[in-house]
Amino acid sequence: MAGPNTSQEMSALALADKFDKAYEDKPIDDLANAPVAALQGVSDSDAELLAQAFGIKTVKDLGTNKYFLWAQAVAKLAE
């Protein structure tokens, strides 16, 4: 059995356990476009609240949201 061929495939494999089972074998582009509730620990009601408060509907939306990016920067600088 051959292993992953690209860095994207390897990254997707490393992230697989962060997603619900239905998404574990998906390519990275599918993970980025998956609904936020595809992330382990994020419920459908959590996803609805993120959509209402910040317009976040996909994993990519969450990862590129300016407020979350600002918070990450502050947390990193505070280390």
N, C-alpha and C positions, 0 to 999 in steps of 0.2 A: 504494500500500500504506500503510495507516494504521500509526502508531506505537503504542507502549504508551499505555494510557488512564489508568492509575492509578499511584500511587507504588509499590504492591506489584509491579505488572508491571515497572516500571522497575528496581526493586531486584532482581527475579528475573533480569532481563536482565544486570545488572551482575555477578551472581554466577554466571552460566551457565558461565563458563570455570573455575570452581572445582570443578565436578562432572563426573563421567564423562559421556560423550556421550549416553547413554540418558536423562539427566536434564536436559540443557541447555534443553529447551523446556517444562519443567514449571512450573506456577504455584508461587508461593512456599510455599503450604501443603503441596504435595506434596514440595517440597525439604525442608521442616522435618521431615516425617514419613518421609523417605527413610532407608534404612539408612546407618549411618556409612560403610560401604564405598562409598557413592555419591560420596563426596568424593574428588577426585583425590589420589592418593598414599596413601590408606588401603586396605590390602588386606583381604581377608576374614579373614585370620588376625589382623591388627591389630584389626579390629572384634570378633572373638571375645574377644581379650584385654581390650578396653575393657568389653565386656559382663560378663566374669568379674570384673574388678577394681572396676568402678564402676557396673555395671548400665546402662551406656550402650548403647542399641540404635539410636537414631535421631539425626539431625543436631540436632534440638531437644534431645534428652537431653544431647548433648555441649555445646551452647551454653548450657545452663542448669545444668550440673553445678557444684555449689558449689566444688569444688576447683579447677576450671578458672577459674571466676570470681575466686576468691581470687588465683590465680596471675596472672591478667590485671591485677588491681588492683595487686599488688606491682610487676609489670613497668612499668605505667604510672607509678606513683609514683617508680620508680627512674630514669625518663627525665630 
